[in-house]
Amino acid sequence: MNKITKDIKTIMTFRAVRAVSDAFFNTFLIAYIMQIANNNIIPISLYQIVYAFFVGIGFLIFADFAKRRNKMILFRTSLILNFAYLLIIMIFQEKILNYVSFLGALYGIAVTLYALPYNVIISEKVNKKTMSKFYGYTNAINGGVAICAPLALGAFITFGSFAETAFVLAIIAAIEFIISLFIKSQITSSKKFELWEYLKNLKQNALVRKVYIVEYLKGITINGTLPIALVLYVVYVFKTNLNLGILTSIFTFCAVVMNFIFGRFATRKSFPKLLTVSGSLAILSSFVFIFFTTKTSFILYNFCYITAVQLLLSITDINLFNVSNDKHIKNKFKIEYFAVRETFLNMGRISGFILLFFIGIINNLEYIKYLMAFLTILIALIGFLSIKLNIHINDEEEEF
């Protein structure tokens, strides 16, 4: 069945609204902490390390509840925690610098309670034939929101205040909660969370092991350290939140164009060529950026980075959810599959943010560009592994 159902449309609507708050948490909150810390990136690194730690262990702690009870309880609790998080920002404002570890833990728990049920719901409601269409539409809609949101947030923070912006985001969080009331989860299980049995089976499943290696590398790079490093460097070079918003919107527009091209023309047969070309461009642009560091070379680097990342995110996410419906996982180990995946992803995040933490100790933001170049090279490795993973998936589907 290759159809976008009403349930899927509701999820896509939720993700579009969520894209606004994601722009805030992943971009402007990081920039704000950096500004009130006087360009000291140690608090940001500490915040991200604590956040990743709590997400990683949170999946394992709440997995049994998600498997045997109503997952939407966790999902809606996460939205309440997000609301509380924004209230804390509004109340304490610049004093949040004294509570970065607590905020990292709170946000980590909120993301856990959101992402664990969300991933399983997507796997439940979107089949393999619909997955590419779902991601194409979702990325296009979210991309449109993500173009406008940074511009609006950047202007709002620049000409208003950070607390006022957090208040607007609190209203959006309330809207997210209302939309969540229309999302239903269809699968429940009487079986407990069987982590050890799943890990024993994992030894015999090379396909899933490859997925987890890719997720670990994504945690170090495109789903972890690299986007934060980009924000820090933009703030360092271009200074204001308005400039941050403008540049983020420009880069997001490039991402939307790439998503459209991918959704319209890309096929599985074209994945190796696309990944090879985009990975090569990303590596080349990173070396140009290192040896000829200018604002222009930085923008060029970002364009090539966005091109590579959008291709990788689309392909790796499709692989992630397709493998979750593998005959060895679908009926027994789906929660375990996503919980262990999140552990690998956040191990990668912690590894990357430890590197950023050491740059903070050195206290020279120029070193961020070398970290960015190193992480960009790892993106090429993700591309290579994704090609191998697609071949493996295709082979298994043909056998089945």
Secondary structure, 3 states (H helix, E strand, C coil): CCCCCHHHHHHHHHHHHHHHHHHHHHHHHHHHHHHHCCCCCHHHHHHHHHHHHHHHHHHHHHHHHHHHCCHHHHHHHHHHHHHHHHHHHHHHHHHHHHHHHHHHHHHHHHHHHHHHHHHHHHHHHCCHHHHHHHHHHHHHHHHHHHHHHHHHHHHHHHHCCHHHHHHHHHHHHHHHHHHHCCCCCCCCCCCCCCHHHHHHHHCCCHHHHHHHHHHHHHHHHHHHHHHHHHHHHHHHHHCCHHHHHHHHHHHHHHHHHHHHHHHHHCCHHHHHHHHHHHHHHHHHHHHHHHHCCCHHHHHHHHHHHHHHHHHHHHHHHHHHHHHHCCCCCCCCCHHHHHHHHHHHHHHHHHHHHHHHHHHHHHCCHHHHHHHHHHHHHHHHHHHHHHHHHHHHHHHHHHHC
